[in-house]
Amino acid sequence: MSERKFASVQVITALNPIDGYDKVEMATVLGWSCIVQKDQFKVGDSVIYIEVDSKMPPRKEYDFLEKRNWKVKTLKMCKTISQGLILPLDVLPDIWKKKKAKEGMDLTEDFGITHIDEEKEDNNVKKSFLERLWKRILWKFFKVKLRNKMSKTFPKHLVSETDEPNVQTIGRELDKRKEDGCVVTEKLEGQSATYGLQLTRKWFKKAFKFIVCSHHVLYPKKTNNNWWNVALQFDIENKLIELYKRTGNLFIIQGEIIGTGIQRNIYKIAGFDFYVFNVKNLTTGETLNFDDMLILMNSIGLKVVPLLNRVKFGHHDLEGWLNYADGMSVINHKTKREGVVVREENGTFSFKCKSRDYQLWFEKGE
């Protein structure tokens, strides 16, 4: 898992016509296909590519995004699918006075882009009217964001934030690993959660420190939000203590919370459910493979994400993996699945394939 580049310098590798539409064409950047104005770019041009799920700051250069609340999403246009946004380098003229554009250069902070999911971080954390008003005033007039006073920065020194790269961005790596085995699991649509245990001292005695995090935020104190409520519902702290007493190892687990009030509850679950997708042994530094994770979680009564297949990375090419991402969920066979996560069988390399079919379906609110 790695830090995601929501905006970066990339090169257009192909331009193809779109049948029936002579004013636009389909540009390829990395593995993404994106509609652009005809003759605006040439193959080999360096451009700024903005990934899907980006929340853009308002700017006149792309004010057409205002009607979409400045969000970059998967769209069906001109009878085809467009993913992302391609902009010319001169959208950010001041930057190039200080540095030279290089392929792969991360421009996320230069743009001030945030991840759409970050807006949902404080879900179910109760705030007074004055707190909400003050937060809006600080952002509108001073561009200052306040974190919830009960939260702190995610502990990246212990484990990475849960955000695999999209398959469209890892083409060369995929080619290198064609013969390597991988595990394919369902990508669940919910809220990412991280729970862990650390040793500390209290009154000169050994004690445990319980870690509760959302996708990006640490909540050190018991808080009325989904992440703490799930921790209590599934008794996760005591289960991690049980593992320590049984194995002598401290573990940190990461999973997806699904259910009531989360992403329209597409799985039609009453209350919450929790599925683990990553386990790290903090004592040894080892990340467990799928089979070891399954055995360990079963021993403490926690579910893991549904296993779909075991194949080699080269089982599909890029388009094949994107097509494979489409399908119905194992959790609820009547709803489309968000996609799949593909992880090295005995390693940490992984990527996600988000279903294009699902993204269009979800945006329509069907």
C-alpha positions in Angstrom: 0.0 0.0 0.0 1.3 3.4 -0.9 0.5 7.1 -0.9 -1.8 7.9 -3.8 -1.0 10.5 -6.3 -4.3 12.3 -7.1 -2.6 14.7 -9.5 0.6 14.0 -11.4 2.6 14.8 -14.5 2.0 12.0 -17.1 2.4 11.4 -20.8 -0.4 10.8 -23.3 0.4 7.4 -24.8 -2.5 7.2 -27.3 -5.3 9.2 -28.8 -8.3 7.5 -30.5 -11.4 8.7 -32.2 -14.9 8.2 -30.6 -17.4 6.9 -33.2 -20.1 9.6 -33.8 -18.3 12.4 -31.9 -16.0 14.5 -34.0 -15.3 17.3 -31.4 -13.7 15.0 -28.7 -11.4 12.0 -28.6 -10.2 9.4 -26.1 -6.8 9.9 -24.6 -4.8 7.2 -22.7 -2.7 8.2 -19.7 -1.1 5.3 -17.8 -3.9 2.8 -18.1 -6.7 5.3 -17.8 -9.0 6.3 -20.7 -10.2 9.9 -20.6 -12.2 12.1 -23.0 -10.5 15.3 -24.1 -11.2 18.0 -26.7 -10.1 17.0 -30.2 -6.7 18.3 -31.2 -6.0 19.8 -27.7 -3.2 17.3 -27.1 -0.8 15.1 -29.1 0.6 11.7 -28.3 3.8 12.2 -26.3 2.6 15.4 -24.6 3.2 15.9 -20.9 0.0 16.7 -19.1 -1.5 16.9 -15.6 -3.6 13.9 -14.9 -6.2 14.0 -12.1 -7.4 10.7 -10.7 -11.0 9.6 -10.0 -12.1 10.3 -6.4 -10.3 13.7 -6.3 -11.9 16.7 -4.7 -10.6 19.8 -6.6 -10.2 23.3 -5.1 -12.4 25.8 -7.1 -10.5 27.3 -10.1 -11.7 29.0 -13.2 -9.5 26.8 -15.4 -11.9 23.9 -14.8 -15.0 25.6 -13.6 -17.1 23.0 -15.5 -16.5 20.9 -12.4 -18.5 23.2 -10.3 -21.8 21.5 -11.2 -20.2 18.2 -9.9 -19.2 19.9 -6.6 -15.6 20.0 -7.9 -15.4 16.2 -7.7 -13.6 14.1 -10.4 -15.6 10.9 -11.0 -16.1 8.1 -13.5 -18.5 9.3 -16.1 -20.4 7.8 -19.1 -20.1 10.3 -21.9 -20.3 9.9 -25.7 -21.4 6.3 -25.2 -18.2 5.4 -23.5 -16.5 5.6 -20.1 -14.2 8.4 -19.1 -12.1 8.2 -15.9 -10.2 11.2 -14.6 -9.4 14.6 -15.9 -6.5 15.7 -18.2 -5.3 19.3 -18.0 -2.5 21.1 -19.8 0.7 21.9 -17.7 0.0 25.7 -18.0 -2.9 25.3 -15.6 -0.3 25.7 -12.9 2.1 28.2 -14.4 3.8 29.4 -11.2 5.0 25.8 -10.3 7.2 25.5 -13.4 9.1 28.6 -12.5 10.5 26.7 -9.6 10.8 23.1 -11.0 10.8 21.2 -14.2 8.0 18.9 -15.1 9.0 15.2 -14.9 6.8 12.2 -15.7 5.3 10.8 -12.5 5.8 14.1 -10.5 3.2 14.3 -7.7 1.2 17.5 -7.8 -1.5 16.6 -5.3 -0.4 19.2 -2.7 0.3 21.8 -5.4 -3.3 21.7 -6.4 -4.6 21.3 -2.9 -6.5 18.1 -3.8 -8.2 16.0 -1.2 -9.6 12.5 -1.4 -13.4 12.4 -1.6 -13.4 9.8 1.2 -11.7 12.3 3.6 -15.0 14.3 3.8 -16.6 11.3 5.5 -14.0 10.9 8.2 -16.1 12.4 11.0 -19.2 10.3 10.2 -21.4 9.9 13.3 -19.2 12.2 15.4 -21.7 14.6 17.0 -20.9 18.3 16.7 -22.8 21.3 17.9 -24.2 23.9 15.5 -21.6 26.4 16.6 -18.8 23.9 16.0 -20.0 23.2 12.5 -20.5 26.9 11.8 -17.0 27.8 13.0 -15.4 25.0 10.9 -17.2 26.3 7.8 -16.1 29.9 8.4 -12.5 29.0 8.9 -12.4 27.0 5.7 -14.4 29.5 3.6 -12.5 32.6 4.6 -9.1 31.3 5.7 -8.8 27.9 4.0 -8.0 26.4 7.4 -9.3 22.9 8.3 -9.9 21.8 11.8 -9.6 18.2 12.9 -12.0 16.8 15.4 -10.5 17.6 18.9 -10.8 13.9 19.7 -8.6 12.9 16.8 -4.9 12.7 15.9 -2.7 11.9 12.9 -2.8 8.3 11.6 0.2 6.3 13.0 2.0 5.6 9.7 5.1 4.5 11.7 3.2 1.4 12.6 1.3 0.5 9.4 0.5 2.2 6.1 -2.8 3.8 5.4 -5.1 1.5 3.5 -5.0 2.7 -0.1 -3.8 0.3 -2.8 -2.8 1.8 -6.1 -5.3 1.5 -9.0 -4.4 -1.2 -11.6 -4.2 1.5 -14.3 -1.2 3.0 -12.6 1.0 -0.1 -12.2 1.4 -1.4 -15.7 5.1 -2.1 -15.7 5.0 -3.8 -12.2 2.2 -6.0 -13.5 4.3 -7.1 -16.5 7.2 -7.9 -14.2 5.1 -10.2 -12.0 3.2 -12.2 -14.7 4.3 -15.6 -13.3 3.8 -14.7 -9.6 0.8 -16.0 -7.7 -1.8 -13.7 -6.3 -5.0 -13.8 -4.2 -8.1 -12.0 -5.4 -10.6 -10.7 -2.9 -13.7 -8.6 -3.1 -13.3 -4.9 -2.5 -15.9 -3.8 -0.1 -17.7 -0.4 -0.2 -17.6 0.9 3.3 -15.2 2.7 5.8 -11.7 1.6 6.3 -10.7 0.9 9.9 -7.4 0.1 11.7 -7.2 -1.5 15.1 -4.0 -2.4 17.0 -2.3 -3.1 20.3 0.8 -1.6 21.8 2.6 -2.3 25.1 3.0 0.6 27.5 3.4 1.1 31.2 0.9 2.3 33.8 2.0 2.8 37.4 5.2 0.9 36.6 3.2 -2.1 35.4 2.9 -3.4 31.9 -0.3 -2.3 30.2 -1.9 -2.3 26.7 -2.6 0.7 24.5 -5.5 0.1 22.1 -5.3 1.9 18.7 -8.4 2.9 16.8 -8.2 4.6 13.4 -10.3 5.5 10.5 -8.8 5.7 7.0 -6.6 8.8 7.9 -7.2 9.6 11.5 -6.3 8.1 14.9 -9.0 8.3 17.7 -7.0 7.8 20.9 -10.1 8.3 23.2 -13.4 6.5 23.2 -15.6 8.5 20.8 -19.1 8.1 19.5 -18.2 7.2 15.9 -18.4 4.1 13.7 -14.8 3.1 14.3 -15.1 3.0 18.1 -18.6 1.5 18.0 -17.4 -1.4 15.8 -14.4 -1.9 18.1 -16.8 -2.3 21.1 -19.4 -4.3 19.2 -16.8 -6.9 18.1 -14.7 -6.7 21.3 -11.6 -6.1 19.2 -9.4 -4.9 22.0 -9.9 -8.0 24.1 -9.4 -10.2 21.0 -6.0 -8.6 20.3 -5.0 -9.0 23.9 -6.0 -12.7 23.7 -3.8 -13.1 20.6 -0.9 -11.5 22.5 -1.3 -13.8 25.5 -1.5 -16.8 23.2 1.3 -16.0 20.8 3.5 -13.3 22.5 3.0 -11.1 19.5 1.3 -7.7 19.1 -0.9 -7.4 16.0 -2.5 -4.6 14.0 -5.5 -5.4 11.8 -7.1 -3.4 9.0 -10.5 -4.0 7.6 -13.7 -2.5 6.2 -16.8 -1.5 8.2 -20.0 -1.9 6.2 -23.7 -1.4 7.2 -26.2 1.1 8.3 -25.5 4.7 7.2 -22.4 3.8 5.2 -22.3 4.3 1.5 -26.0 3.9 1.2 -25.7 0.5 2.9 -25.6 -1.2 -0.5 -25.3 -4.7 1.2 -28.6 -4.1 3.1 -27.1 -5.0 6.5 -28.8 -4.1 9.8 -26.3 -2.4 12.1 -22.5 -2.9 11.3 -20.3 -5.7 10.1 -16.5 -5.8 9.9 -14.2 -7.7 7.4 -10.5 -7.9 7.9 -8.2 -7.5 4.8 -4.8 -6.9 6.2 -2.9 -8.1 9.4 0.6 -7.0 10.5 2.6 -8.6 13.3 4.0 -5.5 15.1 6.4 -7.7 17.0 8.1 -9.2 14.0 7.2 -6.5 11.4 5.8 -9.2 9.1 2.6 -8.7 7.1 0.6 -12.0 7.0 -0.4 -13.7 3.8 -4.0 -14.4 3.1 -4.0 -18.0 4.5 -2.2 -17.1 7.7 -4.5 -14.1 8.2 -7.6 -16.3 7.7 -6.4 -18.8 10.3 -5.6 -16.1 12.8 -8.8 -14.2 12.4 -10.9 -17.3 12.5 -9.3 -18.1 15.8 -10.6 -14.9 17.4 -14.0 -14.9 15.6 -13.4 -12.1 13.1 -14.4 -12.3 9.4 -12.0 -11.7 6.5 -12.9 -10.2 3.1 -14.4 -12.8 0.6 -11.9 -14.8 -1.4 -12.7 -14.8 -5.1 -9.8 -16.5 -6.8 -6.2 -17.6 -6.8 -4.3 -17.0 -10.1 -1.2 -15.5 -11.5 -0.9 -11.8 -12.1 -0.6 -12.5 -15.8 -3.9 -14.3 -15.8 -5.4 -11.0 -17.1 -4.0 -8.0 -19.0 -5.1 -4.5 -17.8 -8.4 -4.6 -19.6 -9.0 -8.2 -18.4 -8.5 -7.2 -14.8 -10.9 -4.2 -15.2 -13.5 -6.5 -16.7 -13.0 -9.0 -13.9 -13.7 -6.3 -11.4 -17.4 -6.2 -12.6 -19.7 -8.7 -10.9 -22.1 -9.2 -8.0 -21.1 -9.1 -4.4 -20.5 -12.2 -2.3 -22.0 -10.3 0.7 -25.2 -9.6 -1.1 -25.8 -11.4 -4.4 -28.3 -8.8 -5.4 -25.9 -5.8 -5.4 -23.0 -5.1 -7.7 -19.5 -5.4 -6.1 -17.3 -2.3 -5.9 -14.4 -4.2 -7.4 -11.5 -6.5 -6.4 -8.2 -6.3 -4.6 -5.3 -8.3 -6.0 -2.5 -9.1 -3.6 0.8 -11.0 -4.0 0.4 -14.5 -2.5 3.5 -14.2 -0.3 4.4 -10.5 -0.3 3.1 -7.0 0.1 2.6 -6.0 -3.5 -1.1 -5.3 -4.3 -3.4 -3.2 -6.4 -7.2 -2.6 -6.7 -9.5 -2.8 -9.7 -12.5 -0.6 -9.2 -15.5 -1.8 -11.2 -16.5 0.8 -13.9 -19.9 -0.7 -14.0 -20.3 -0.3 -10.2 -19.0 3.3 -10.2 -21.6 4.4 -12.8 -24.4 2.5 -11.0 -23.5 4.0 -7.6 -23.3 7.6 -9.0 -26.8 7.2 -10.5 -28.1 6.2 -7.0 -29.8 3.1 -8.3 
